[in-house]
Amino acid sequence: MRMENKVVLISGASRGLGATQAKMLANEGASVIVGDILEAEGNMIVEQMATENKHALFVYLDVTKSSSWNECMTKSINRFGKVDVLINNAGISATGDILGTSEETWDRIMEVNAKGVFLGTRAVLPHMINRRTGSIVNISSQMGLVGTDTSNPAYQASKAAVHIFTKSTAVRHAKDGIRANSIHPGPIKTPMLDETSIEPGRLEKVLSGVPLNRIGTPAEVGYGVIFLASDESSYITGSALIIDGGYLAR
């Protein structure tokens, strides 16, 4: 069991990548906190885990509010006694180009995708510093590493921010025994992909740049999360793990 005796807090864990990560980590022996604003879906995942004798807790978590993060940390520690791993997974996207992106859309995407990662990291750091150990895994995107006309510019900018913030966290807190790494998925079969693929020809254009010529699965990202969350990656920090079917290799 690669995550035995580990406690993992995942934001945006009620559906998509986060839900898959929660189930996969639990299967590896982790106790999992499912943090999300989607209460019904999150509780359903926790109930399913309970029937499989997995240890899990749903906590309502609005990643844009520091008070929500602090409450989530308090509930997590009260239940499990510690948090070994934080996975900043919550994220949103949109369609459209620069001229078609409103200020409200820009602000909302930045608030969830970038500010949410900052607030989550800030909430968990004192606990991890005190214990002299911890792993932070931030879900960025391949679109945070390259310019393209197939993705919303606010989404790309927010994911680029996650990339650099991860490196800053890694450099500043290596002395505290804390590792921080980012994961950069390509097109993955999730509700978010479905929601942003309504533009005619968009998905086909994205896939034309993927050498493996297919959409990835949530589990393929989940395996990367498990590796970076576990002690198997104990000498890896400040790195960016790209899981994109070869998109950025071109």
C-alpha positions in Angstrom: 0.0 0.0 0.0 1.8 3.1 -1.3 -0.1 5.6 0.8 -0.6 3.6 4.0 -1.0 5.8 7.2 -1.1 8.9 5.0 -3.9 11.5 5.3 -4.7 13.4 2.1 -6.7 16.5 1.6 -8.0 17.0 -1.9 -9.9 20.1 -3.1 -12.4 19.8 -5.9 -12.8 16.1 -5.1 -16.5 15.6 -5.7 -16.2 14.9 -9.4 -13.8 14.6 -12.3 -10.1 14.3 -11.6 -10.5 14.9 -7.9 -13.0 12.1 -7.4 -10.7 9.7 -9.2 -7.8 10.8 -7.1 -9.7 10.3 -3.9 -10.7 6.7 -4.8 -7.2 5.8 -6.1 -5.5 7.2 -3.0 -7.9 5.4 -0.7 -7.2 2.2 -2.6 -3.5 2.7 -1.8 -4.3 3.0 1.9 -4.7 6.7 2.4 -7.4 8.4 4.6 -9.0 11.0 2.3 -10.6 14.3 3.0 -13.0 15.1 0.1 -13.2 18.9 0.0 -15.7 20.6 -2.4 -18.7 22.9 -2.7 -20.6 20.0 -4.3 -22.0 18.4 -1.1 -24.3 15.7 -2.5 -21.6 14.3 -4.9 -18.9 14.5 -2.2 -21.0 12.7 0.4 -21.8 10.1 -2.1 -18.2 9.4 -2.8 -17.5 9.2 1.0 -20.4 6.8 1.5 -19.2 4.6 -1.3 -15.7 4.5 0.3 -17.2 3.6 3.7 -18.9 0.5 2.1 -15.4 -0.6 1.0 -13.9 0.0 4.5 -12.0 3.1 3.3 -11.5 6.0 5.6 -12.9 9.2 4.2 -14.5 12.5 5.2 -16.4 15.1 3.2 -15.8 18.7 4.2 -17.5 21.6 2.5 -14.7 23.7 1.0 -14.9 26.9 -1.0 -11.3 27.3 -2.1 -11.7 31.0 -2.6 -12.2 31.7 1.1 -9.5 31.5 3.7 -12.1 30.9 6.4 -13.3 27.8 4.5 -9.8 26.4 4.2 -9.1 27.0 7.9 -12.3 25.2 8.9 -11.5 22.3 6.6 -8.1 22.0 8.1 -9.6 22.0 11.6 -12.1 19.3 10.8 -9.5 17.2 9.0 -7.1 17.3 11.9 -9.9 16.6 14.5 -10.9 13.5 12.5 -7.5 12.1 11.4 -4.9 13.9 13.6 -2.8 15.2 10.7 -2.6 16.1 7.0 0.3 14.6 5.2 -0.6 15.6 1.7 -2.5 18.5 0.1 -3.7 18.2 -3.5 -4.8 21.5 -4.9 -7.1 20.1 -7.6 -10.1 22.5 -7.7 -10.3 24.4 -10.9 -12.6 26.0 -13.5 -12.3 27.1 -17.1 -14.2 28.9 -19.8 -14.4 29.3 -23.5 -13.5 32.3 -25.7 -10.5 34.4 -26.6 -9.0 37.6 -25.1 -11.6 39.9 -26.6 -14.4 37.5 -25.6 -13.3 37.1 -22.0 -15.1 39.5 -19.5 -13.5 40.9 -16.4 -15.8 38.9 -14.3 -14.7 35.6 -16.1 -11.0 36.6 -15.7 -11.5 37.4 -12.0 -13.4 34.2 -11.2 -11.0 31.9 -12.9 -8.0 33.5 -11.2 -9.9 33.4 -7.9 -10.5 29.7 -8.1 -7.5 28.4 -9.9 -4.7 30.6 -8.6 -5.9 32.2 -5.4 -7.4 28.8 -4.3 -4.0 27.2 -4.6 -2.4 30.0 -2.6 -5.0 29.9 0.2 -4.8 26.1 0.4 -1.1 26.1 0.6 -1.1 28.8 3.2 -3.6 27.0 5.3 -1.7 23.7 5.4 1.8 25.0 5.7 1.9 25.8 9.5 0.7 22.2 10.2 3.3 20.7 7.8 6.1 23.0 9.1 5.3 22.0 12.7 5.5 18.3 11.7 8.6 18.8 9.5 7.0 16.8 6.6 4.5 17.2 3.9 3.8 16.9 0.2 1.8 19.4 -1.8 0.7 18.5 -5.3 -0.8 21.3 -7.4 -2.9 20.4 -10.5 -1.9 22.9 -13.2 -2.3 22.1 -16.9 -0.2 21.7 -20.1 -1.9 25.0 -21.1 0.0 26.7 -18.3 3.3 26.0 -20.1 2.6 27.0 -23.7 0.8 29.6 -25.7 -2.2 28.4 -27.8 -5.4 29.5 -29.5 -7.4 26.5 -28.3 -7.7 27.5 -24.6 -9.2 30.4 -22.7 -6.4 32.9 -21.9 -7.6 33.4 -18.3 -7.4 29.7 -17.8 -3.9 29.5 -19.2 -2.7 32.5 -17.1 -4.1 31.0 -14.0 -2.4 27.6 -14.6 0.9 29.3 -15.4 0.6 31.0 -12.0 0.1 27.7 -10.3 3.3 26.4 -12.1 5.5 29.2 -10.7 3.8 29.3 -7.3 4.6 25.6 -6.9 8.3 26.2 -7.6 8.4 29.1 -5.1 6.7 26.9 -2.5 9.3 24.2 -3.1 12.3 26.5 -2.8 11.0 28.3 0.3 9.9 25.2 2.2 12.4 22.5 1.4 14.2 23.4 4.6 10.9 22.5 6.5 10.8 19.0 5.0 8.0 20.0 2.6 7.9 19.1 -1.1 5.8 20.8 -3.7 5.3 19.7 -7.3 2.8 20.4 -10.1 1.1 18.2 -12.5 0.2 19.4 -16.0 -2.5 17.2 -17.7 -3.4 17.4 -21.3 -6.9 16.8 -22.5 -8.5 14.4 -20.0 -12.0 13.0 -20.2 -13.7 15.0 -17.4 -16.8 17.2 -17.0 -14.6 20.2 -17.5 -13.4 19.0 -20.9 -17.0 18.3 -21.9 -18.1 21.8 -20.8 -15.3 23.5 -22.8 -15.5 21.4 -26.0 -18.8 23.0 -27.2 -16.9 25.2 -29.7 -17.1 23.4 -33.2 -13.8 21.8 -34.0 -12.0 22.8 -30.8 -11.5 19.2 -29.5 -10.4 17.9 -32.9 -7.9 20.8 -33.1 -6.5 20.0 -29.6 -6.2 16.3 -30.4 -4.4 17.0 -33.7 -1.5 18.2 -31.5 -1.4 15.1 -29.3 1.0 12.5 -30.7 -0.8 9.6 -28.8 -3.9 10.8 -30.7 -6.4 10.3 -27.9 -7.9 11.9 -24.8 -6.4 10.8 -21.5 -8.2 9.3 -18.6 -8.5 10.6 -15.0 -6.7 7.5 -13.8 -3.7 8.3 -15.9 -3.4 11.6 -14.0 -4.2 9.8 -10.7 -1.2 7.6 -11.0 1.0 10.7 -11.3 -0.7 12.2 -8.2 0.0 9.0 -6.2 3.6 9.0 -7.1 4.2 12.7 -6.1 2.1 12.3 -3.0 3.9 9.2 -1.8 7.4 8.7 -0.3 8.5 7.2 -3.6 9.1 10.8 -4.8 11.0 11.9 -1.7 13.8 13.5 -3.7 11.5 15.3 -6.1 10.4 18.9 -5.4 9.8 21.9 -7.6 9.1 19.7 -10.5 6.4 19.7 -13.2 5.1 16.3 -14.2 3.6 16.6 -17.7 0.8 14.0 -18.5 -0.3 15.2 -21.9 0.1 12.4 -24.5 3.1 14.1 -25.9 1.5 17.5 -26.7 4.4 19.6 -25.3 7.0 17.3 -26.9 6.4 18.8 -30.4 
